[in-house]
Amino acid sequence: MGSVLYMTFLFLAKMLDNALSTAKTILIQRNRCLLAGICLAVSNYIYLLITKDVVSSDSNLAMVVVAIASGV
């Protein structure tokens, strides 16, 4: 059960990272540089957390879940 929750967390975190990255691009185009910077900072933090978790995980399933979430 804990593994399912962990994989769900990774999936949702990667989707949030993708959404923030898209929001950053839109905010830059609309000349909202401060908000784009905040989105970038939060997105990078989430990305680094996900990367740390995937690298320290013993399972390839975590990498597959993050790769699928990147495509969604």
Short mmCIF file of the C-alpha atoms (twelve columns), coordinates in Angstrom:
data_MODEL
# 
_entry.id   MODEL 
# 
loop_
_atom_site.group_PDB 
_atom_site.id 
_atom_site.type_symbol 
_atom_site.label_atom_id 
_atom_site.label_alt_id 
_atom_site.label_comp_id 
_atom_site.label_asym_id 
_atom_site.label_seq_id 
_atom_site.Cartn_x 
_atom_site.Cartn_y 
_atom_site.Cartn_z 
_atom_site.pdbx_PDB_model_num 
ATOM 1  C CA . MET A 1  0.000  0.000  0.000   1 
ATOM 2  C CA . GLY A 2  2.840  2.368  0.832   1 
ATOM 3  C CA . SER A 3  4.438  1.722  -2.546  1 
ATOM 4  C CA . VAL A 4  1.234  2.671  -4.356  1 
ATOM 5  C CA . LEU A 5  1.021  5.937  -2.413  1 
ATOM 6  C CA . TYR A 6  4.692  6.657  -3.138  1 
ATOM 7  C CA . MET A 7  4.225  6.082  -6.872  1 
ATOM 8  C CA . THR A 8  1.070  8.209  -6.852  1 
ATOM 9  C CA . PHE A 9  2.997  11.000 -5.121  1 
ATOM 10 C CA . LEU A 10 5.766  10.800 -7.731  1 
ATOM 11 C CA . PHE A 11 3.227  10.875 -10.568 1 
ATOM 12 C CA . LEU A 12 1.360  13.877 -9.167  1 
ATOM 13 C CA . ALA A 13 4.566  15.723 -8.323  1 
ATOM 14 C CA . LYS A 14 5.855  15.315 -11.878 1 
ATOM 15 C CA . MET A 15 2.538  16.499 -13.310 1 
ATOM 16 C CA . LEU A 16 2.703  19.566 -11.040 1 
ATOM 17 C CA . ASP A 17 6.267  20.179 -12.207 1 
ATOM 18 C CA . ASN A 18 5.109  20.056 -15.838 1 
ATOM 19 C CA . ALA A 19 2.212  22.419 -15.119 1 
ATOM 20 C CA . LEU A 20 4.502  24.920 -13.408 1 
ATOM 21 C CA . SER A 21 6.936  24.774 -16.302 1 
ATOM 22 C CA . THR A 22 4.122  25.511 -18.749 1 
ATOM 23 C CA . ALA A 23 2.838  28.323 -16.522 1 
ATOM 24 C CA . LYS A 24 6.343  29.797 -16.443 1 
ATOM 25 C CA . THR A 25 6.473  29.906 -20.237 1 
ATOM 26 C CA . ILE A 26 3.054  31.551 -20.464 1 
ATOM 27 C CA . LEU A 27 3.945  34.084 -17.776 1 
ATOM 28 C CA . ILE A 28 7.156  35.024 -19.584 1 
ATOM 29 C CA . GLN A 29 5.201  35.609 -22.793 1 
ATOM 30 C CA . ARG A 30 2.771  37.841 -20.882 1 
ATOM 31 C CA . ASN A 31 5.659  39.798 -19.342 1 
ATOM 32 C CA . ARG A 32 4.996  38.655 -15.765 1 
ATOM 33 C CA . CYS A 33 8.619  38.037 -14.883 1 
ATOM 34 C CA . LEU A 34 8.248  37.892 -11.091 1 
ATOM 35 C CA . LEU A 35 5.540  35.230 -11.219 1 
ATOM 36 C CA . ALA A 36 7.508  33.331 -13.858 1 
ATOM 37 C CA . GLY A 37 10.519 33.346 -11.529 1 
ATOM 38 C CA . ILE A 38 8.442  31.974 -8.680  1 
ATOM 39 C CA . CYS A 39 7.070  29.222 -10.926 1 
ATOM 40 C CA . LEU A 40 10.600 28.418 -12.051 1 
ATOM 41 C CA . ALA A 41 11.918 28.191 -8.486  1 
ATOM 42 C CA . VAL A 42 9.095  25.896 -7.332  1 
ATOM 43 C CA . SER A 43 9.366  23.782 -10.488 1 
ATOM 44 C CA . ASN A 44 13.117 23.321 -10.020 1 
ATOM 45 C CA . TYR A 45 12.647 22.375 -6.368  1 
ATOM 46 C CA . ILE A 46 10.033 19.741 -7.262  1 
ATOM 47 C CA . TYR A 47 12.237 18.461 -10.096 1 
ATOM 48 C CA . LEU A 48 15.202 18.037 -7.746  1 
ATOM 49 C CA . LEU A 49 13.042 16.234 -5.161  1 
ATOM 50 C CA . ILE A 50 11.750 13.847 -7.822  1 
ATOM 51 C CA . THR A 51 15.237 13.245 -9.192  1 
ATOM 52 C CA . LYS A 52 16.596 12.502 -5.711  1 
ATOM 53 C CA . ASP A 53 13.771 10.057 -5.024  1 
ATOM 54 C CA . VAL A 54 14.150 8.246  -8.356  1 
ATOM 55 C CA . VAL A 55 17.937 7.965  -8.049  1 
ATOM 56 C CA . SER A 56 17.767 6.668  -4.475  1 
ATOM 57 C CA . SER A 57 14.955 4.230  -5.280  1 
ATOM 58 C CA . ASP A 58 15.855 0.569  -5.750  1 
ATOM 59 C CA . SER A 59 13.034 0.074  -8.227  1 
ATOM 60 C CA . ASN A 60 12.857 0.879  -11.920 1 
ATOM 61 C CA . LEU A 61 9.118  1.365  -11.447 1 
ATOM 62 C CA . ALA A 62 9.696  4.856  -10.030 1 
ATOM 63 C CA . MET A 63 11.544 5.846  -13.198 1 
ATOM 64 C CA . VAL A 64 8.751  4.439  -15.364 1 
ATOM 65 C CA . VAL A 65 6.085  6.291  -13.370 1 
ATOM 66 C CA . VAL A 66 7.944  9.603  -13.718 1 
ATOM 67 C CA . ALA A 67 8.483  8.998  -17.438 1 
ATOM 68 C CA . ILE A 68 4.766  8.325  -17.962 1 
ATOM 69 C CA . ALA A 69 3.838  11.424 -15.959 1 
ATOM 70 C CA . SER A 70 6.172  13.468 -18.166 1 
ATOM 71 C CA . GLY A 71 4.187  12.360 -21.186 1 
ATOM 72 C CA . VAL A 72 0.825  13.094 -19.637 1 
# 
